[in-house]
Amino acid sequence: MIFAATTVQAHKPLVSCVDNGDNTITCQGGFSDGSSAAGVMMQIKARDGRVLQRGLMDDNSEFTFSKPRDEFVVLFDAGPEHRVRVPGSRIAQ
């Protein structure tokens, strides 16, 4: 008998956000298997959980939004187990 071991490749969400220096922030997303994030829901939330802005990743897997004045969190939401939170304080210019 011959047994073959297979590995299951993770399909983890990946998100990177950059402060554009013009009061906007651009986030680029995707998945660890190379899949596009086009159409993935993006939410910008206030510290108290209120949704300040929302939209979808574009065809280039990017989402640009106006930078809130107060503390915020970016939520990349591709469904259960495919969510990423990026605190605004960790977004570099």
MMTF fields as JSON, N, C-alpha, C and O atoms, coordinates in Angstrom:
{
  "mmtfVersion": "1.0.0",
  "mmtfProducer": "UNKNOWN",
  "numBonds": 371,
  "numAtoms": 372,
  "numGroups": 93,
  "numChains": 1,
  "numModels": 1,
  "chainsPerModel": [1],
  "groupsPerChain": [93],
  "chainIdList": ["A"],
  "bondAtomList": [4, 2, 8, 6, 12, 10, 16, 14, 20, 18, 24, 22, 28, 26, 32, 30, 36, 34, 40, 38, 44, 42, 48, 46, 52, 50, 56, 54, 60, 58, 64, 62, 68, 66, 72, 70, 76, 74, 80, 78, 84, 82, 88, 86, 92, 90, 96, 94, 100, 98, 104, 102, 108, 106, 112, 110, 116, 114, 120, 118, 124, 122, 128, 126, 132, 130, 136, 134, 140, 138, 144, 142, 148, 146, 152, 150, 156, 154, 160, 158, 164, 162, 168, 166, 172, 170, 176, 174, 180, 178, 184, 182, 188, 186, 192, 190, 196, 194, 200, 198, 204, 202, 208, 206, 212, 210, 216, 214, 220, 218, 224, 222, 228, 226, 232, 230, 236, 234, 240, 238, 244, 242, 248, 246, 252, 250, 256, 254, 260, 258, 264, 262, 268, 266, 272, 270, 276, 274, 280, 278, 284, 282, 288, 286, 292, 290, 296, 294, 300, 298, 304, 302, 308, 306, 312, 310, 316, 314, 320, 318, 324, 322, 328, 326, 332, 330, 336, 334, 340, 338, 344, 342, 348, 346, 352, 350, 356, 354, 360, 358, 364, 362, 368, 366],
  "bondOrderList": [1, 1, 1, 1, 1, 1, 1, 1, 1, 1, 1, 1, 1, 1, 1, 1, 1, 1, 1, 1, 1, 1, 1, 1, 1, 1, 1, 1, 1, 1, 1, 1, 1, 1, 1, 1, 1, 1, 1, 1, 1, 1, 1, 1, 1, 1, 1, 1, 1, 1, 1, 1, 1, 1, 1, 1, 1, 1, 1, 1, 1, 1, 1, 1, 1, 1, 1, 1, 1, 1, 1, 1, 1, 1, 1, 1, 1, 1, 1, 1, 1, 1, 1, 1, 1, 1, 1, 1, 1, 1, 1, 1],
  "groupList": [{"groupName": "MET", "atomNameList": ["N", "CA", "C", "O"], "elementList": ["N", "C", "C", "O"], "formalChargeList": [0, 0, 0, 0], "bondAtomList": [1, 0, 2, 1, 3, 2], "bondOrderList": [1, 1, 2], "singleLetterCode": "M", "chemCompType": "L-PEPTIDE LINKING"}, {"groupName": "ILE", "atomNameList": ["N", "CA", "C", "O"], "elementList": ["N", "C", "C", "O"], "formalChargeList": [0, 0, 0, 0], "bondAtomList": [1, 0, 2, 1, 3, 2], "bondOrderList": [1, 1, 2], "singleLetterCode": "I", "chemCompType": "L-PEPTIDE LINKING"}, {"groupName": "PHE", "atomNameList": ["N", "CA", "C", "O"], "elementList": ["N", "C", "C", "O"], "formalChargeList": [0, 0, 0, 0], "bondAtomList": [1, 0, 2, 1, 3, 2], "bondOrderList": [1, 1, 2], "singleLetterCode": "F", "chemCompType": "L-PEPTIDE LINKING"}, {"groupName": "ALA", "atomNameList": ["N", "CA", "C", "O"], "elementList": ["N", "C", "C", "O"], "formalChargeList": [0, 0, 0, 0], "bondAtomList": [1, 0, 2, 1, 3, 2], "bondOrderList": [1, 1, 2], "singleLetterCode": "A", "chemCompType": "L-PEPTIDE LINKING"}, {"groupName": "THR", "atomNameList": ["N", "CA", "C", "O"], "elementList": ["N", "C", "C", "O"], "formalChargeList": [0, 0, 0, 0], "bondAtomList": [1, 0, 2, 1, 3, 2], "bondOrderList": [1, 1, 2], "singleLetterCode": "T", "chemCompType": "L-PEPTIDE LINKING"}, {"groupName": "VAL", "atomNameList": ["N", "CA", "C", "O"], "elementList": ["N", "C", "C", "O"], "formalChargeList": [0, 0, 0, 0], "bondAtomList": [1, 0, 2, 1, 3, 2], "bondOrderList": [1, 1, 2], "singleLetterCode": "V", "chemCompType": "L-PEPTIDE LINKING"}, {"groupName": "GLN", "atomNameList": ["N", "CA", "C", "O"], "elementList": ["N", "C", "C", "O"], "formalChargeList": [0, 0, 0, 0], "bondAtomList": [1, 0, 2, 1, 3, 2], "bondOrderList": [1, 1, 2], "singleLetterCode": "Q", "chemCompType": "L-PEPTIDE LINKING"}, {"groupName": "HIS", "atomNameList": ["N", "CA", "C", "O"], "elementList": ["N", "C", "C", "O"], "formalChargeList": [0, 0, 0, 0], "bondAtomList": [1, 0, 2, 1, 3, 2], "bondOrderList": [1, 1, 2], "singleLetterCode": "H", "chemCompType": "L-PEPTIDE LINKING"}, {"groupName": "LYS", "atomNameList": ["N", "CA", "C", "O"], "elementList": ["N", "C", "C", "O"], "formalChargeList": [0, 0, 0, 0], "bondAtomList": [1, 0, 2, 1, 3, 2], "bondOrderList": [1, 1, 2], "singleLetterCode": "K", "chemCompType": "L-PEPTIDE LINKING"}, {"groupName": "PRO", "atomNameList": ["N", "CA", "C", "O"], "elementList": ["N", "C", "C", "O"], "formalChargeList": [0, 0, 0, 0], "bondAtomList": [1, 0, 2, 1, 3, 2], "bondOrderList": [1, 1, 2], "singleLetterCode": "P", "chemCompType": "L-PEPTIDE LINKING"}, {"groupName": "LEU", "atomNameList": ["N", "CA", "C", "O"], "elementList": ["N", "C", "C", "O"], "formalChargeList": [0, 0, 0, 0], "bondAtomList": [1, 0, 2, 1, 3, 2], "bondOrderList": [1, 1, 2], "singleLetterCode": "L", "chemCompType": "L-PEPTIDE LINKING"}, {"groupName": "SER", "atomNameList": ["N", "CA", "C", "O"], "elementList": ["N", "C", "C", "O"], "formalChargeList": [0, 0, 0, 0], "bondAtomList": [1, 0, 2, 1, 3, 2], "bondOrderList": [1, 1, 2], "singleLetterCode": "S", "chemCompType": "L-PEPTIDE LINKING"}, {"groupName": "CYS", "atomNameList": ["N", "CA", "C", "O"], "elementList": ["N", "C", "C", "O"], "formalChargeList": [0, 0, 0, 0], "bondAtomList": [1, 0, 2, 1, 3, 2], "bondOrderList": [1, 1, 2], "singleLetterCode": "C", "chemCompType": "L-PEPTIDE LINKING"}, {"groupName": "ASP", "atomNameList": ["N", "CA", "C", "O"], "elementList": ["N", "C", "C", "O"], "formalChargeList": [0, 0, 0, 0], "bondAtomList": [1, 0, 2, 1, 3, 2], "bondOrderList": [1, 1, 2], "singleLetterCode": "D", "chemCompType": "L-PEPTIDE LINKING"}, {"groupName": "ASN", "atomNameList": ["N", "CA", "C", "O"], "elementList": ["N", "C", "C", "O"], "formalChargeList": [0, 0, 0, 0], "bondAtomList": [1, 0, 2, 1, 3, 2], "bondOrderList": [1, 1, 2], "singleLetterCode": "N", "chemCompType": "L-PEPTIDE LINKING"}, {"groupName": "GLY", "atomNameList": ["N", "CA", "C", "O"], "elementList": ["N", "C", "C", "O"], "formalChargeList": [0, 0, 0, 0], "bondAtomList": [1, 0, 2, 1, 3, 2], "bondOrderList": [1, 1, 2], "singleLetterCode": "G", "chemCompType": "PEPTIDE LINKING"}, {"groupName": "ARG", "atomNameList": ["N", "CA", "C", "O"], "elementList": ["N", "C", "C", "O"], "formalChargeList": [0, 0, 0, 0], "bondAtomList": [1, 0, 2, 1, 3, 2], "bondOrderList": [1, 1, 2], "singleLetterCode": "R", "chemCompType": "L-PEPTIDE LINKING"}, {"groupName": "GLU", "atomNameList": ["N", "CA", "C", "O"], "elementList": ["N", "C", "C", "O"], "formalChargeList": [0, 0, 0, 0], "bondAtomList": [1, 0, 2, 1, 3, 2], "bondOrderList": [1, 1, 2], "singleLetterCode": "E", "chemCompType": "L-PEPTIDE LINKING"}],
  "groupTypeList": [0, 1, 2, 3, 3, 4, 4, 5, 6, 3, 7, 8, 9, 10, 5, 11, 12, 5, 13, 14, 15, 13, 14, 4, 1, 4, 12, 6, 15, 15, 2, 11, 13, 15, 11, 11, 3, 3, 15, 5, 0, 0, 6, 1, 8, 3, 16, 13, 15, 16, 5, 10, 6, 16, 15, 10, 0, 13, 13, 14, 11, 17, 2, 4, 2, 11, 8, 9, 16, 13, 17, 2, 5, 5, 10, 2, 13, 3, 15, 9, 17, 7, 16, 5, 16, 5, 9, 15, 11, 16, 1, 3, 6],
  "groupIdList": [1, 2, 3, 4, 5, 6, 7, 8, 9, 10, 11, 12, 13, 14, 15, 16, 17, 18, 19, 20, 21, 22, 23, 24, 25, 26, 27, 28, 29, 30, 31, 32, 33, 34, 35, 36, 37, 38, 39, 40, 41, 42, 43, 44, 45, 46, 47, 48, 49, 50, 51, 52, 53, 54, 55, 56, 57, 58, 59, 60, 61, 62, 63, 64, 65, 66, 67, 68, 69, 70, 71, 72, 73, 74, 75, 76, 77, 78, 79, 80, 81, 82, 83, 84, 85, 86, 87, 88, 89, 90, 91, 92, 93],
  "secStructList": [7, 7, 7, 7, 7, 7, 7, 7, 7, 7, 7, 7, 3, 3, 3, 3, 3, 3, 3, 7, 1, 1, 1, 3, 3, 3, 3, 3, 3, 3, 3, 6, 6, 1, 7, 5, 7, 6, 6, 7, 3, 3, 3, 3, 3, 3, 6, 6, 1, 7, 3, 3, 3, 3, 3, 3, 7, 7, 6, 6, 1, 3, 3, 3, 3, 3, 7, 7, 1, 1, 7, 3, 3, 3, 3, 3, 3, 1, 1, 6, 6, 7, 3, 3, 3, 3, 3, 4, 4, 4, 7, 7, 7],
  "xCoordList": [0.822, 0.0, 0.868, 1.887, 0.466, 1.188, 0.272, -0.89, 0.813, 0.06, 0.713, 1.936, -0.106, 0.406, -0.091, -1.282, 0.806, 0.424, 0.113, 0.844, -0.96, -1.307, -1.4, -1.737, -1.108, -1.24, -2.349, -2.527, -3.073, -4.124, -3.515, -3.002, -3.585, -3.022, -4.024, -5.193, -3.583, -4.457, -4.84, -4.081, -6.0, -6.538, -6.718, -7.838, -5.611, -5.645, -5.758, -5.134, -6.565, -6.672, -5.427, -4.855, -5.02, -3.868, -4.288, -4.945, -3.913, -4.278, -3.103, -2.456, -2.845, -1.814, -2.401, -2.982, -2.249, -2.801, -1.69, -0.769, -1.787, -0.783, -1.469, -2.444, -0.95, -1.428, -0.838, 0.382, -1.682, -1.226, -0.694, -0.163, -0.831, -0.32, -1.229, -0.864, -2.408, -3.352, -4.718, -5.749, -4.711, -5.923, -6.708, -7.903, -6.051, -6.666, -5.744, -4.536, -6.339, -5.606, -6.014, -7.19, -5.039, -5.322, -4.926, -3.811, -5.871, -5.611, -5.623, -6.453, -4.7, -4.633, -4.8, -4.191, -5.627, -5.9, -5.747, -5.589, -5.796, -5.712, -5.728, -6.042, -5.387, -5.376, -4.062, -3.416, -3.671, -2.374, -2.188, -1.057, -3.274, -3.16, -3.107, -3.144, -3.021, -2.929, -4.262, -4.3, -5.357, -6.686, -6.87, -6.31, -7.651, -7.997, -8.951, -9.684, -8.935, -9.875, -10.919, -11.644, -11.004, -12.003, -13.388, -13.775, -14.132, -15.484, -15.596, -16.707, -14.471, -14.508, -14.98, -14.552, -15.867, -16.405, -15.325, -14.586, -15.249, -14.339, -15.173, -16.103, -14.839, -15.519, -14.476, -13.456, -14.764, -13.938, -14.791, -15.865, -14.3, -15.104, -14.459, -13.236, -15.322, -14.877, -14.551, -14.888, -13.904, -13.518, -14.722, -14.605, -15.889, -17.099, -17.862, -18.943, -17.307, -17.924, -18.806, -19.242, -19.075, -19.884, -19.161, -17.943, -19.909, -19.334, -19.273, -20.3, -18.062, -17.85, -17.908, -18.45, -17.345, -17.313, -17.353, -16.939, -17.857, -17.827, -17.769, -18.138, -17.302, -17.21, -16.649, -16.525, -16.314, -15.8, -14.424, -14.118, -13.599, -12.317, -12.622, -13.556, -11.83, -12.054, -11.429, -10.943, -11.443, -10.919, -9.427, -8.92, -8.718, -7.287, -7.051, -5.921, -8.129, -8.064, -7.583, -6.814, -8.046, -7.69, -8.951, -10.011, -8.797, -9.879, -9.252, -8.388, -9.674, -9.161, -10.298, -11.431, -9.972, -10.994, -10.413, -9.196, -11.306, -10.901, -10.484, -11.189, -9.35, -8.808, -9.644, -9.772, -10.217, -10.968, -10.055, -8.861, -10.623, -9.827, -9.534, -8.494, -10.442, -10.276, -9.808, -9.662, -9.576, -9.129, -10.107, -11.319, -9.556, -10.39, -9.726, -8.547, -10.514, -10.047, -10.558, -11.706, -9.709, -10.104, -10.468, -9.704, -11.633, -12.059, -12.2, -13.027, -11.383, -11.442, -12.324, -11.951, -13.498, -14.47, -14.854, -15.766, -14.147, -14.43, -15.21, -15.243, -15.841, -16.644, -15.98, -14.85, -16.708, -16.173, -14.771, -14.5, -13.912, -12.518, -11.692, -10.565, -12.236, -11.526, -11.67, -11.893, -11.537, -11.623, -10.276, -9.595, -9.906, -8.662, -8.986, -9.669, -8.493, -8.654, -7.29, -6.291, -7.266, -6.036, -6.304, -7.053, -5.703, -5.873, -5.261, -4.177, -5.957, -5.455, -4.094, -3.293, -3.822, -2.541, -1.364, -0.213, -1.635, -0.567, -0.373, 0.416, -1.09, -0.968, 0.065, -0.116, 1.15, 2.269, 2.107, 1.48, 2.691, 2.684, 3.923, 4.127],
  "yCoordList": [-1.179, 0.0, 1.246, 1.302, 2.235, 3.512, 4.59, 4.702, 5.382, 6.494, 7.791, 7.928, 8.715, 10.022, 11.047, 11.113, 11.816, 12.872, 14.136, 14.521, 14.751, 16.02, 17.082, 16.797, 18.264, 19.371, 20.282, 20.478, 20.821, 21.768, 23.152, 23.561, 23.857, 25.192, 26.174, 26.175, 26.99, 27.97, 29.058, 29.408, 29.562, 30.647, 31.839, 32.286, 32.338, 33.398, 34.764, 35.017, 35.656, 37.013, 37.825, 37.662, 38.688, 39.567, 40.993, 41.233, 41.93, 43.331, 44.214, 43.995, 45.211, 46.2, 47.578, 47.802, 48.499, 49.848, 50.885, 50.742, 51.93, 52.995, 54.347, 54.58, 55.238, 56.62, 57.343, 57.4, 57.889, 58.547, 59.957, 60.569, 60.485, 61.82, 62.942, 64.114, 62.602, 63.624, 63.449, 63.753, 62.95, 62.638, 61.471, 61.339, 60.627, 59.384, 58.22, 58.386, 57.058, 55.825, 54.822, 54.721, 54.077, 53.022, 51.681, 51.501, 50.748, 49.385, 48.472, 48.616, 47.546, 46.545, 45.186, 44.914, 44.336, 43.041, 41.9, 42.096, 40.724, 39.505, 38.32, 38.448, 37.165, 35.944, 35.221, 35.37, 34.442, 33.779, 32.828, 32.48, 32.406, 31.529, 32.306, 31.717, 33.647, 34.493, 34.98, 35.71, 34.595, 35.022, 36.524, 37.137, 37.092, 38.503, 38.78, 37.893, 40.011, 40.446, 41.39, 42.05, 41.463, 42.329, 41.982, 40.814, 43.012, 42.821, 42.551, 42.447, 42.434, 42.185, 43.454, 44.562, 43.269, 44.389, 44.986, 44.267, 46.31, 47.048, 47.983, 48.627, 48.055, 48.971, 49.731, 49.183, 51.005, 51.838, 52.106, 52.701, 51.658, 51.755, 52.681, 52.748, 53.394, 54.241, 53.352, 52.168, 53.924, 53.185, 52.539, 51.458, 53.207, 52.692, 51.687, 51.237, 51.335, 50.33, 50.87, 50.113, 52.184, 52.768, 52.642, 52.809, 52.346, 52.295, 53.718, 54.376, 54.181, 55.538, 55.573, 56.506, 54.548, 54.444, 52.968, 52.113, 52.68, 51.3, 51.314, 52.291, 50.22, 50.087, 48.722, 47.857, 48.535, 47.255, 47.429, 48.479, 46.414, 46.401, 46.486, 45.848, 47.276, 47.431, 46.269, 45.31, 46.359, 45.28, 45.031, 43.966, 46.021, 45.875, 45.438, 45.462, 45.036, 44.631, 45.778, 45.571, 47.001, 48.18, 48.896, 48.816, 49.595, 50.398, 51.652, 51.565, 52.816, 54.1, 54.818, 54.857, 55.384, 56.079, 57.324, 57.469, 58.224, 59.446, 59.074, 58.341, 59.58, 59.273, 59.957, 61.182, 59.187, 59.788, 60.596, 60.318, 61.587, 62.423, 61.724, 61.969, 60.856, 60.166, 58.729, 58.282, 58.013, 56.624, 55.799, 56.004, 54.868, 54.036, 52.685, 52.486, 51.773, 50.437, 50.145, 50.448, 49.561, 49.108, 47.631, 46.847, 47.252, 45.852, 45.332, 45.813, 44.348, 43.618, 42.42, 41.579, 42.322, 41.306, 40.434, 40.761, 39.322, 38.371, 37.175, 36.121, 37.329, 36.257, 35.625, 35.961, 34.693, 34.033, 33.455, 32.843, 33.666, 33.214, 33.881, 33.464, 34.901, 35.645, 37.144, 37.93, 37.514, 38.925, 39.37, 38.632, 40.606, 41.188, 42.586, 43.356, 42.906, 44.24, 44.925, 44.356, 46.148, 46.939, 48.222, 49.082, 48.362, 49.599, 50.784, 50.672, 51.896, 53.097, 53.52, 54.07, 53.265, 53.654, 52.878, 53.276, 51.782, 50.97, 51.242, 50.567, 52.228, 52.554, 53.654, 54.764, 53.335, 54.257, 55.134, 54.753, 56.306, 57.24, 57.026, 57.706],
  "zCoordList": [0.0, 0.0, 0.0, 0.689, -0.768, -0.822, -0.268, -0.662, 0.652, 1.219, 0.773, 0.787, 0.387, -0.007, 0.997, 1.301, 1.489, 2.424, 1.634, 0.722, 1.999, 1.355, 2.428, 3.577, 2.057, 2.988, 2.495, 1.292, 3.421, 3.082, 3.176, 4.218, 2.073, 2.071, 2.655, 2.269, 3.562, 4.195, 3.208, 2.305, 3.403, 2.579, 3.514, 3.762, 4.022, 5.021, 4.365, 3.335, 4.969, 4.441, 4.797, 5.875, 3.893, 4.09, 3.763, 2.75, 4.61, 4.39, 4.788, 5.812, 3.959, 4.246, 3.961, 2.899, 4.911, 4.753, 4.863, 5.667, 4.046, 4.018, 4.051, 3.336, 4.888, 4.93, 3.727, 3.579, 2.874, 1.647, 1.868, 0.941, 3.096, 3.398, 2.928, 3.024, 2.421, 1.939, 2.588, 1.988, 3.832, 4.592, 4.019, 4.282, 3.242, 2.788, 3.135, 3.304, 3.235, 3.501, 2.44, 2.092, 1.924, 0.954, 1.558, 2.047, 1.51, 1.967, 0.754, -0.143, 0.741, -0.318, 0.348, 1.382, -0.25, 0.351, -0.623, -1.828, -0.082, -0.875, 0.059, 1.243, -0.482, 0.304, 0.096, -0.941, 1.082, 1.066, -0.112, -0.451, -0.732, -1.898, -3.206, -4.286, -3.104, -4.29, -4.815, -5.805, -4.178, -4.622, -4.45, -3.54, -5.329, -5.286, -4.132, -3.696, -3.642, -2.617, -3.207, -2.462, -4.521, -5.165, -4.638, -4.597, -4.233, -3.729, -2.246, -1.728, -1.541, -0.097, 0.621, 0.297, 1.598, 2.388, 3.282, 3.955, 3.276, 4.147, 5.014, 4.528, 6.292, 7.202, 8.004, 8.42, 8.205, 9.067, 10.294, 10.202, 11.45, 12.664, 13.682, 13.808, 14.408, 15.514, 16.703, 16.72, 17.677, 18.883, 19.566, 20.143, 19.498, 20.137, 19.267, 19.646, 18.107, 17.248, 16.134, 15.266, 16.149, 15.07, 13.74, 13.671, 12.681, 11.344, 10.801, 10.64, 10.522, 10.01, 8.482, 7.888, 7.867, 6.404, 6.043, 6.826, 4.843, 4.363, 2.85, 2.198, 2.318, 0.871, 0.53, 1.397, -0.721, -1.205, -1.81, -2.373, -1.698, -2.399, -3.898, -4.383, -4.625, -6.066, -6.84, -6.241, -8.154, -8.998, -8.801, -9.154, -8.231, -7.931, -6.491, -6.004, -5.811, -4.395, -3.514, -2.576, -3.827, -3.044, -2.57, -3.19, -1.451, -0.896, -0.318, 0.554, -0.789, -0.299, 0.416, -0.064, 1.57, 2.357, 3.008, 3.131, 3.424, 4.128, 5.546, 6.239, 5.961, 7.287, 8.369, 8.36, 9.302, 10.401, 11.323, 11.428, 11.981, 12.881, 14.203, 14.814, 14.652, 15.925, 15.702, 14.564, 16.8, 16.719, 15.878, 15.93, 15.106, 14.247, 14.012, 14.306, 13.476, 13.112, 11.711, 11.388, 10.882, 9.549, 9.674, 10.237, 9.15, 9.184, 7.755, 6.98, 7.428, 6.165, 6.473, 7.291, 5.829, 6.203, 5.017, 4.257, 4.871, 3.798, 4.337, 3.702, 5.508, 6.076, 7.278, 7.632, 7.911, 9.107, 8.863, 7.829, 9.829, 9.778, 8.688, 8.419, 8.067, 7.029, 7.284, 6.364, 8.552, 8.946, 9.489, 10.201, 9.132, 9.642, 10.147, 9.473, 11.336, 11.924, 11.916, 12.358, 11.41, 11.386, 12.176, 11.712, 13.363, 14.13, 13.37, 12.798, 13.373, 12.689, 13.192, 12.437, 14.472, 15.065, 14.467, 14.647, 13.764, 13.163, 11.679, 11.018, 11.157, 9.734, 9.586, 10.086, 8.894, 8.737, 7.499, 6.51, 7.593, 6.459, 5.647, 4.641]
}
